[in-house]
């Protein structure tokens, strides 16, 4: 069975860009729609199993300096364990694109752990700093 894009989700995304402050509420609405359709759910996943999706940060991924700087800023602003529940990831595809991207990214960045490519089963698209 082929899936088609939900016109409501497409319309919601059409008017946004990555600098739009409404992006956060749009993500909440979209996740809600996908949950109702049975295409999204909440699950606890061991951090080692979550890599970085290649589209995260427009393909730039994450760097050790930015990870630590953002972490320090979050601590200064007030760490909220409850906010980590808003992390969003997607399951890797059969070609293991997310796992390979995550492995290359962490192997080329001093200061980040380098998990084996076989470990990542998901790719973060939101709250990567949580991992």
C-alpha positions in Angstrom: 0.0 0.0 0.0 1.5 3.3 -1.1 1.2 6.2 1.4 0.5 9.7 0.2 1.2 13.0 1.9 -1.6 14.4 4.1 -2.7 17.6 2.4 -3.2 19.3 5.8 0.5 18.6 6.7 1.7 19.7 3.3 -0.3 23.0 3.6 1.1 23.5 7.1 4.6 23.1 5.9 4.2 25.1 2.7 4.2 28.5 4.5 7.2 27.8 6.8 10.9 28.1 6.5 13.6 27.0 8.9 13.7 30.5 10.5 10.0 30.7 11.2 9.1 30.8 14.9 5.9 28.9 14.1 8.0 25.8 13.2 7.8 24.4 16.7 4.0 24.5 16.9 3.8 23.1 13.4 5.9 20.2 14.4 3.6 19.5 17.4 0.6 19.7 15.1 2.2 17.4 12.5 3.3 14.8 15.1 -0.2 14.9 16.5 -1.7 14.2 13.1 0.8 11.4 12.5 0.1 9.9 15.9 -3.7 9.8 15.2 -3.0 8.1 11.9 -0.8 5.5 13.7 2.4 6.7 11.9 4.1 8.2 14.9 4.3 7.2 18.6 6.2 7.9 21.8 9.0 5.5 22.6 12.1 5.5 24.8 15.2 4.6 22.7 18.7 4.1 24.1 20.8 7.1 23.0 23.4 4.9 21.3 20.7 3.8 18.9 19.9 7.4 17.8 22.2 9.0 15.2 21.8 12.2 13.3 19.5 12.4 10.3 21.3 13.7 7.2 18.6 16.5 6.8 19.1 17.7 10.4 20.5 21.2 10.4 20.3 21.2 6.6 22.7 18.4 6.2 25.4 20.1 8.4 24.8 17.6 11.2 26.3 18.4 14.6 29.8 19.3 15.8 31.4 18.9 19.2 31.9 22.6 19.7 28.2 23.4 18.9 26.9 20.5 20.9 28.9 21.6 24.0 28.0 25.3 23.5 24.3 24.6 23.1 24.4 22.2 26.1 26.0 25.0 28.2 23.4 27.5 27.0 20.6 25.1 27.9 22.0 24.6 31.4 22.3 28.4 31.9 18.7 28.8 30.8 17.5 26.1 33.0 17.7 22.4 32.1 14.3 20.7 31.9 14.3 16.9 31.8 10.7 17.1 30.7 11.7 18.9 27.5 13.8 15.9 26.4 10.5 14.2 25.8 10.0 16.4 22.8 12.9 14.8 20.8 11.8 13.5 17.4 13.6 10.9 15.4 12.8 8.6 12.4 13.7 5.0 11.8 16.6 4.4 9.4 15.9 3.0 6.0 17.1 -0.3 4.6 20.1 1.4 3.0 21.3 2.5 6.5 21.8 6.1 5.2 21.3 7.6 8.7 23.7 5.1 10.4 26.4 5.7 7.8 26.0 9.5 7.9 26.1 9.5 11.7 29.2 7.3 11.8 31.1 9.5 9.2 30.0 12.7 11.1 31.1 11.5 14.6 34.3 9.9 13.2 35.3 13.2 11.6 34.6 15.4 14.6 37.0 15.5 17.5 35.1 15.5 20.8 32.2 13.3 19.9 31.9 9.6 20.6 32.2 7.3 17.6 29.6 4.5 17.8 29.8 1.8 15.2 27.6 2.4 12.1 25.7 -0.8 13.0 24.4 0.7 16.3 22.3 3.6 15.0 18.7 2.6 14.1 17.1 6.0 14.1 18.1 9.6 13.1 17.2 12.6 15.2 15.4 15.5 13.5 14.6 17.5 16.6 16.4 17.9 20.0 19.6 16.3 18.8 21.3 18.0 21.8 19.2 15.6 24.0 21.4 12.8 22.7 
